[in-house]
């Protein structure tokens, strides 16, 4: 990673996110799109596909020596590069198509050895954006006000706020009962879902976020470096530090090992 200006890469990601917001938000407001279904029975719209093309074009044009991996179109750009952008044009498409404003464009820069080093999460329907990474700190902006983020200092599970995303994958692992027991031990549990729960951990509003089973790298690559830059931890359910597995848990750090043990 020597010689790479991550501040410059972050500026690029923010510019591309601006362009994506200008495209995705009017379609969300006007409801002028059709919905198709992928083989995995998740929704996709022409807005997803066009937004990804817009993002990819902006990144490849500015960084022709980088690869780009997206949810809709796969790997493009310099496919053998050690630097790869990982993007989800609309994380939360199921909400997008129903008129629920909890969706975001996710843009991450990853390195073959260092993993995800910076992320941008832009949720224009919420009027919010989050960003951060290695040596960049973690920040959020809402209503033209920007502030630095830090995870909470809660150390006891019975005082903690949790966000848990249940799905059939937890049933398949035989861990749904443990998830419920974990929620019952906490002070309060909600189901925020998708990117938002992890950003709330980074903000210090939520202490632990447990994602659905079956998440993909493009769901996680942008949120992981932001949580870490805010002082938190981000692992899979077994404690491995990665954005490439199909489970994800973020926390303020103090509660992480206890949560992993309860789900083991």
C-alpha positions as CSV (number, residue, x, y, z in Angstrom):
1,X,0.0,0.0,0.0
2,X,3.0,2.3,0.0
3,X,2.6,5.4,-2.1
4,X,-1.2,5.2,-2.3
5,X,-3.0,8.3,-1.4
6,X,-6.1,7.0,0.4
7,X,-7.4,10.6,0.9
8,X,-7.4,11.0,-2.9
9,X,-9.1,7.6,-3.3
10,X,-11.8,8.7,-0.8
11,X,-12.4,12.0,-2.6
12,X,-12.9,9.9,-5.8
13,X,-15.4,7.6,-4.0
14,X,-17.3,10.6,-2.7
15,X,-17.6,12.2,-6.1
16,X,-18.8,9.0,-7.6
17,X,-21.3,8.6,-4.8
18,X,-22.6,12.1,-5.6
19,X,-23.2,11.1,-9.2
20,X,-25.0,7.9,-8.1
21,X,-27.2,9.8,-5.7
22,X,-28.3,12.2,-8.4
23,X,-29.4,9.2,-10.5
24,X,-31.0,6.9,-7.9
25,X,-32.9,9.3,-5.7
26,X,-35.2,10.9,-8.4
27,X,-36.2,7.4,-9.6
28,X,-37.0,6.4,-6.0
29,X,-39.2,9.5,-5.6
30,X,-40.9,9.2,-8.9
31,X,-41.3,5.3,-8.8
32,X,-40.6,5.2,-12.5
33,X,-39.0,1.7,-12.7
34,X,-39.9,-1.9,-13.2
35,X,-38.9,-4.8,-11.0
36,X,-37.3,-8.1,-12.1
37,X,-36.3,-11.1,-10.0
38,X,-32.8,-12.7,-9.9
39,X,-32.3,-16.4,-9.7
40,X,-31.8,-16.1,-5.9
41,X,-35.3,-14.5,-5.7
42,X,-34.1,-11.0,-4.8
43,X,-35.4,-8.0,-6.6
44,X,-33.4,-6.0,-9.1
45,X,-34.4,-2.9,-11.2
46,X,-33.0,-1.1,-14.2
47,X,-32.0,1.6,-11.7
48,X,-29.6,-0.9,-10.0
49,X,-28.1,-1.8,-13.3
50,X,-27.7,1.7,-14.7
51,X,-26.4,3.0,-11.3
52,X,-23.7,0.3,-11.3
53,X,-22.7,1.2,-14.9
54,X,-22.5,4.8,-13.9
55,X,-20.3,4.0,-10.9
56,X,-18.1,1.6,-12.8
57,X,-17.5,4.1,-15.6
58,X,-16.5,6.8,-13.1
59,X,-14.1,4.6,-11.3
60,X,-12.5,3.0,-14.4
61,X,-12.1,6.3,-16.1
62,X,-10.3,7.8,-13.0
63,X,-8.4,4.6,-12.0
64,X,-7.8,2.5,-15.2
65,X,-5.3,0.4,-13.3
66,X,-7.8,-0.7,-10.7
67,X,-10.4,-3.5,-10.9
68,X,-14.1,-3.0,-10.1
69,X,-16.4,-5.7,-8.8
70,X,-20.2,-5.0,-8.6
71,X,-23.3,-6.9,-7.7
72,X,-24.9,-6.6,-11.0
73,X,-22.1,-6.8,-13.6
74,X,-19.3,-8.7,-11.9
75,X,-15.6,-7.9,-12.4
76,X,-14.5,-5.2,-14.8
77,X,-11.5,-2.9,-15.3
78,X,-8.0,-4.1,-14.5
79,X,-9.1,-7.6,-13.4
80,X,-5.6,-8.7,-12.2
81,X,-4.9,-5.5,-10.2
82,X,-4.2,-5.8,-6.4
83,X,-6.5,-2.8,-6.0
84,X,-10.2,-3.5,-6.5
85,X,-13.3,-1.4,-6.0
86,X,-16.3,-3.3,-4.6
87,X,-19.6,-1.7,-5.1
88,X,-23.3,-2.3,-4.5
89,X,-25.3,0.3,-6.5
90,X,-28.4,0.0,-4.2
91,X,-28.0,-2.0,-1.0
92,X,-31.6,-2.5,0.2
93,X,-33.3,-2.9,-3.2
94,X,-36.2,-4.7,-1.6
95,X,-36.9,-1.5,0.4
96,X,-36.2,0.7,-2.6
97,X,-38.9,-0.9,-4.6
98,X,-41.5,-0.6,-1.8
99,X,-40.8,3.0,-1.1
100,X,-38.8,2.4,2.1
101,X,-36.0,5.0,2.3
102,X,-33.4,2.7,4.0
103,X,-31.2,2.0,1.0
104,X,-27.7,3.1,0.0
105,X,-25.0,3.1,-2.5
106,X,-21.9,1.3,-1.2
107,X,-18.4,2.0,-2.5
108,X,-15.3,0.3,-1.1
109,X,-11.7,0.2,-2.1
110,X,-10.0,-3.1,-1.3
111,X,-6.4,-4.4,-1.5
112,X,-5.4,-7.9,-2.2
113,X,-3.5,-8.2,1.1
114,X,-4.9,-5.5,3.3
115,X,-8.6,-6.1,2.5
116,X,-11.1,-3.3,2.6
117,X,-9.3,-0.1,3.3
118,X,-12.0,2.6,2.8
119,X,-15.7,2.8,2.4
120,X,-18.4,5.2,1.5
121,X,-22.1,4.6,2.3
122,X,-24.5,7.1,0.8
123,X,-28.2,7.0,1.7
124,X,-29.8,10.0,-0.1
125,X,-33.4,9.1,0.7
126,X,-32.4,9.4,4.4
127,X,-30.3,12.5,3.7
128,X,-27.3,10.8,5.2
129,X,-23.8,9.6,4.3
130,X,-21.0,7.8,6.1
131,X,-17.3,7.3,5.2
132,X,-14.0,6.2,6.6
133,X,-11.0,4.0,6.3
134,X,-7.4,3.3,7.3
135,X,-5.9,6.6,8.5
136,X,-9.0,8.5,7.4
137,X,-11.1,8.4,10.6
138,X,-14.9,7.9,10.4
139,X,-17.4,10.6,9.5
140,X,-21.1,11.1,8.9
141,X,-22.9,13.9,7.2
142,X,-26.6,14.8,7.5
143,X,-28.4,18.0,6.5
144,X,-25.2,19.7,5.6
145,X,-23.6,19.0,9.0
146,X,-20.6,16.7,9.2
147,X,-19.2,15.1,12.4
148,X,-16.7,12.5,13.4
149,X,-18.0,9.1,14.5
150,X,-17.0,6.9,17.4
151,X,-18.5,3.6,18.6
152,X,-20.2,3.4,22.0
153,X,-18.5,2.6,25.3
154,X,-21.2,0.2,26.6
155,X,-19.5,-2.9,28.1
156,X,-22.5,-4.9,29.5
157,X,-24.8,-6.8,27.3
158,X,-27.8,-6.1,29.5
159,X,-27.2,-2.4,28.8
160,X,-26.7,-2.8,25.1
161,X,-28.7,-1.9,22.0
162,X,-28.7,-4.6,19.4
163,X,-29.8,-4.9,15.8
164,X,-30.4,-8.4,14.5
165,X,-31.4,-9.4,11.0
166,X,-33.2,-12.8,11.1
167,X,-33.5,-14.9,8.0
168,X,-33.8,-18.6,7.2
169,X,-30.0,-18.9,7.1
170,X,-29.9,-18.7,10.8
171,X,-32.4,-21.5,11.0
172,X,-30.3,-23.6,8.7
173,X,-27.3,-23.1,11.1
174,X,-29.5,-24.0,14.0
175,X,-28.7,-20.7,15.7
176,X,-32.1,-18.9,15.7
177,X,-32.7,-19.9,19.4
178,X,-29.3,-18.4,20.3
179,X,-30.1,-15.2,18.5
180,X,-33.3,-14.9,20.3
181,X,-31.6,-15.6,23.7
182,X,-29.0,-13.0,22.9
183,X,-31.7,-10.4,22.1
184,X,-33.5,-11.2,25.3
185,X,-30.4,-10.5,27.3
186,X,-29.9,-7.1,25.8
187,X,-31.6,-3.9,26.9
188,X,-33.2,-3.5,23.6
189,X,-33.2,-5.2,20.2
190,X,-34.3,-3.9,16.8
191,X,-34.0,-5.1,13.3
192,X,-32.5,-2.2,11.3
193,X,-31.2,-4.3,8.5
194,X,-28.7,-3.9,5.6
195,X,-26.0,-1.2,5.8
196,X,-27.8,0.9,8.3
197,X,-27.3,-1.3,11.4
198,X,-23.6,-1.2,10.9
199,X,-23.5,2.5,10.4
200,X,-25.5,2.9,13.6
201,X,-22.7,0.9,15.4
202,X,-20.1,3.2,13.9
203,X,-22.1,6.2,15.2
204,X,-22.4,4.7,18.7
205,X,-26.2,4.6,18.5
206,X,-26.2,0.7,18.4
207,X,-23.7,-1.4,20.2
208,X,-23.9,-4.7,18.2
209,X,-25.3,-5.5,14.7
210,X,-25.8,-9.0,13.5
211,X,-26.4,-9.4,9.8
212,X,-28.4,-12.0,7.9
213,X,-26.8,-15.2,6.8
214,X,-26.0,-15.1,3.1
215,X,-24.5,-11.6,2.7
216,X,-21.9,-11.0,0.0
217,X,-18.7,-9.0,-0.3
218,X,-20.5,-6.1,-2.0
219,X,-22.8,-5.9,1.0
220,X,-19.9,-5.6,3.5
221,X,-16.8,-4.2,1.9
222,X,-17.8,-0.6,2.4
223,X,-19.2,-0.8,5.9
224,X,-16.3,-2.8,7.4
225,X,-13.6,-0.1,7.2
226,X,-16.0,2.6,8.4
227,X,-16.9,0.6,11.6
228,X,-13.2,-0.1,12.2
229,X,-12.2,3.5,11.7
230,X,-14.8,4.4,14.3
231,X,-13.1,2.1,16.8
232,X,-15.3,-0.9,16.4
233,X,-14.8,-4.5,15.3
234,X,-16.1,-6.3,12.3
235,X,-15.9,-10.0,11.8
236,X,-17.9,-13.0,10.5
237,X,-19.9,-15.0,13.1
238,X,-16.8,-17.1,13.9
239,X,-14.6,-14.1,14.6
240,X,-12.6,-13.9,11.4
241,X,-11.9,-10.4,10.3
242,X,-13.2,-10.3,6.7
243,X,-15.8,-8.8,4.4
244,X,-15.7,-11.9,2.2
245,X,-17.8,-14.4,4.2
246,X,-21.5,-14.9,4.3
247,X,-22.1,-13.6,7.9
248,X,-21.1,-10.4,9.5
249,X,-21.2,-9.0,13.0
250,X,-20.1,-5.4,13.9
251,X,-19.8,-4.1,17.4
252,X,-18.2,-1.4,19.6
253,X,-15.5,-4.0,20.4
254,X,-16.2,-4.3,24.1
255,X,-19.1,-6.7,23.5
256,X,-17.8,-8.6,20.5
257,X,-16.2,-11.6,22.1
258,X,-19.2,-12.2,24.3
259,X,-21.6,-12.1,21.3
260,X,-19.4,-14.5,19.4
261,X,-19.3,-16.9,22.3
262,X,-23.1,-16.8,22.7
263,X,-23.5,-17.7,19.0
264,X,-20.7,-20.3,18.9
